[in-house]
Amino acid sequence: MRFALGILAMVGATVSGAAMAQAPAAGSSSASVPSPSFPAWAYPWAPDFKGPPDDGVPRHVPDSAAAFTLTQERNLFFVPDWHPDDHPAMPDVVAHGRQPDVRACGSCHRAEGTGGPENASLAGLPASYIVQQIADYKSGARKFAGPQRSPSLLMTAIAKATTEEEAKAAAAYFAALKPKANIRVVEADTVPKTQIARVFYMLSKDGGTEPIGERIVEVPVDAEQFEHRDTRSQFIAYVPQESIAKGEALAKTGGNGITTPCATCHGPDLRGVDSVPGIAGRSPSYLVRQIYDFQQHARAGSAGAPMAPVVEKLTHGDMISLAAYVSSLKP
C-alpha cells in the first residue's frame, strides 16, 4: 500500500465515498443535468491527481518475474505484461496501439481484458459486440450521462482514430479470453472510508469507517498491485444489506413489471448469448454507470433500443441491488 498511499498524499482532491454520494464529482462537467437518481458515487474523479515521480526503480507484483518502471506502467502505448503465460500473444493494437492517437487497448483494459472499476472488462465479450461499441463511440451513438471523466473522453477519442482492422483485431483477441472472477461482493452497513486515486476508490490512508448509505463501495484489495496494472488484482465491492437478494428477485422476475428478467436477453446464467454480452461477475460500479446511461438515453447505439424500456423504471436503489446480485455471480 505504500505506493498508492504515497500518491494520494500528493493529491488535494481526495474525498470520502460518503461525500461523493451526495454530489457530482468536483471539477468535472456533465453531458446533461443529472436526474435526482444520479448515482454520483459511481463516478469517482479527482482530475488534479498526480502520482509520484519515477525513481527509476523497477516494480514487481506477486508471482511474476517481470519488472517495469513507473514510466513504463504509465505509458499508454505500452502494456505491462506481468503474466505472459496467462494469455495468447497480444495483437499490436492491444500491446502498443498506434501513435499518436490510438492508445494500446491493454494499457487501460489490461493485458487480459480484466479492466477495473473505472472501465469495462472485455475478456469473453462477443467480438461483434466489441466492434459495435467501438463503432458507436466513433459515431457518437454511445455517450455518457454522467461526468465526463478521463476514461470516457479517452475511449471516445481512441475509437474515432481506430481503423476497422484494428477494431476487429482487438475484438477477436479479447473475445477469445476467459473472464476472471476477481470481485467479492460483501453486504455491510458500515464500510471502510475511501479516497480517490483519480478514477477509482481505495482505502483511506487515515483508516476509519462510515455508513454505506445508498451506494456501492468498490475497492482493490491491494491498491498498489492494481496501480501496477496486474491482471490478477482482486476487488471487494461493499453493498447495502439485503442488496443481493433484492437484486436476484429483480433480475429473475422483473419485480412485477419494474423491469424485465435479465435472462431474457443475457442468458440463463447471465453470461451472454450470441452477440449479447455477459454481465455476470462484472464491476458493479461499471454496471450502475451503464444502467444509468441507458436510462438517460446516452447509449443510443444498437444496444440502447432494447435496454431503454428495461431500465426506465429503475430507481437508484434498484440499480444498486441489480449490480450487487449480478456482480456476485461467476463470470
Number of C-alpha atoms within 10 A of each C-alpha: 13 10 14 21 19 13 15 23 14 14 18 11 18 23 20 19 30 18 12 22 21 12 13 22 25 14 12 14 13 14 12 12 11 17 11 8 12 21 26 20 24 28 25 28 28 24 18 14 18 15 19 13 9 12 9 11 10 13 13 16 19 11 9 12 9 15 15 17 16 18 14 17 19 18 14 20 23 20 24 24 24 22 17 14 8 13 15 12 12 20 16 14 20 31 23 20 24 17 10 9 15 23 26 26 27 28 24 25 23 23 29 28 26 30 24 27 24 24 20 18 24 27 25 24 27 22 23 17 18 21 20 19 19 24 21 21 20 19 14 16 18 23 22 22 23 27 22 18 22 16 13 16 12 14 18 20 15 21 23 17 15 19 14 12 11 19 22 16 18 24 24 19 21 28 19 16 18 16 23 19 18 22 24 17 25 19 17 17 12 15 21 19 22 25 25 23 27 21 20 23 27 26 27 19 16 10 9 11 13 14 15 22 16 16 24 28 28 27 24 22 19 15 23 18 21 20 16 22 26 23 23 19 22 19 21 16 23 23 28 23 15 13 22 23 14 18 23 20 17 24 22 15 16 16 16 9 11 17 20 19 20 21 16 12 18 19 17 13 16 22 20 20 17 14 15 17 22 22 24 22 25 29 29 31 29 19 23 23 24 17 23 28 21 27 20 20 20 21 26 18 19 14 17 18 13 11 19 20 15 20 20 16 13 19 15 17 17 20 25 26 30 26 31 34 24 25 25 21 18 17 22
